[in-house]
Amino acid sequence: MIMKKIVTYLIILLFPLVVYAQKPSYIIDSSDLVEISVWGEEGLSRQVTVRTDGYVSLPLVGDILASGKSPSVLQHDIEKSLSKYIKDPRCAVIILEPRSKRIYVEGQINAPGQFILDRDLFITQVISLAGGFSEWADKGSIVILRYEDKKRLRQIVNYKRIVKGKDQDVLLKPGDTIIVP
């Protein structure tokens, strides 16, 4: 019985360190909608939007940097800050809307606009999400504008060749703009 309590205590004590060391799967950025739930402290739980400076504001914690962190790292940082005021705080950080991960589709497409990139999407999938091509679309000269390392890259994509299996489908990244001439 005592051994079981010791093992349970060690798991509770070490679990945040294990989560903290995991490879992040999602990186929070400005404009993401995040839910922060503090167990047993409803007054501290809330939904917050990450500000353009990368911070969120929470009671007792104040401003805390969220941008550039995974949800588990932010959770660890919040729990550490709350530990000054609450004994053994436990919280959860949940991404409700990954608003920072947007792509834009414009031109000869039936439903142009912005779309949230909440999973891996390829150019063929986004064309479908945007309602498909309009009657006059040039499917062989689609342009993807992408910013990497503060440089604008321009890539021409031939949809017809992708569909025929002659070219690879292009994986889109947050911030991409797809222009269908």
QUIRABEL-V423308 format. One record per residue. N is the residue number from 1. RES is the residue in one letter. OMEGA is omega as a letter, one per 40 degrees, with the letter a starting at -180 (none if undefined). D_LAST is the distance of its C-alpha to the last C-alpha in whole Angstrom. Layout:
N:RES:OMEGA:D_LAST  N:RES:OMEGA:D_LAST
This chain:
1:M:i:71  2:I:i:71  3:M:i:69  4:K:i:66  5:K:i:66  6:I:i:66  7:V:i:63  8:T:i:61  9:Y:i:61  10:L:i:60  11:I:i:57  12:I:a:56  13:L:a:57  14:L:a:55  15:F:i:52  16:P:i:50  17:L:i:51  18:V:i:49  19:V:a:46  20:Y:a:46  21:A:a:46  22:Q:i:43  23:K:a:40  24:P:i:37  25:S:i:35  26:Y:i:33  27:I:a:33  28:I:i:33  29:D:a:31  30:S:a:31  31:S:i:30  32:D:i:31  33:L:a:33  34:V:i:36  35:E:i:40  36:I:a:43  37:S:i:46  38:V:a:49  39:W:i:52  40:G:a:55  41:E:a:53  42:E:a:51  43:G:i:51  44:L:a:50  45:S:a:47  46:R:i:44  47:Q:a:40  48:V:i:38  49:T:i:35  50:V:a:35  51:R:a:35  52:T:i:32  53:D:i:35  54:G:a:35  55:Y:i:39  56:V:i:40  57:S:a:43  58:L:i:46  59:P:a:49  60:L:a:52  61:V:a:49  62:G:i:48  63:D:i:45  64:I:a:43  65:L:i:41  66:A:a:38  67:S:i:35  68:G:a:35  69:K:i:37  70:S:i:37  71:P:a:39  72:S:i:42  73:V:i:43  74:L:i:42  75:Q:i:44  76:H:a:47  77:D:i:47  78:I:i:47  79:E:i:50  80:K:i:52  81:S:a:51  82:L:a:53  83:S:i:56  84:K:a:57  85:Y:a:58  86:I:i:58  87:K:i:60  88:D:a:57  89:P:i:54  90:R:i:52  91:C:i:48  92:A:i:45  93:V:a:41  94:I:i:39  95:I:i:35  96:L:i:34  97:E:i:30  98:P:a:28  99:R:a:27  100:S:a:26  101:K:a:24  102:R:i:21  103:I:a:17  104:Y:i:14  105:V:a:11  106:E:i:9  107:G:a:6  108:Q:a:6  109:I:a:9  110:N:a:12  111:A:i:14  112:P:i:12  113:G:i:15  114:Q:a:17  115:F:i:19  116:I:i:22  117:L:a:22  118:D:i:26  119:R:i:26  120:D:i:24  121:L:i:21  122:F:a:18  123:I:a:15  124:T:i:16  125:Q:a:18  126:V:i:15  127:I:i:13  128:S:i:16  129:L:a:17  130:A:i:14  131:G:i:15  132:G:a:13  133:F:i:10  134:S:a:10  135:E:a:11  136:W:a:8  137:A:i:6  138:D:a:6  139:K:a:8  140:G:a:9  141:S:i:7  142:I:a:7  143:V:i:8  144:I:i:11  145:L:a:13  146:R:i:17  147:Y:i:20  148:E:i:23  149:D:i:26  150:K:i:25  151:K:i:23  152:R:i:19  153:L:i:17  154:R:a:14  155:Q:i:13  156:I:a:11  157:V:i:11  158:N:a:12  159:Y:a:12  160:K:a:14  161:R:i:16  162:I:a:17  163:V:i:18  164:K:i:20  165:G:a:22  166:K:i:21  167:D:i:19  168:Q:i:20  169:D:a:18  170:V:i:18  171:L:a:20  172:L:i:18  173:K:i:20  174:P:i:21  175:G:i:19  176:D:i:16  177:T:i:13  178:I:a:10  179:I:i:6  180:V:a:4  181:P:none:0
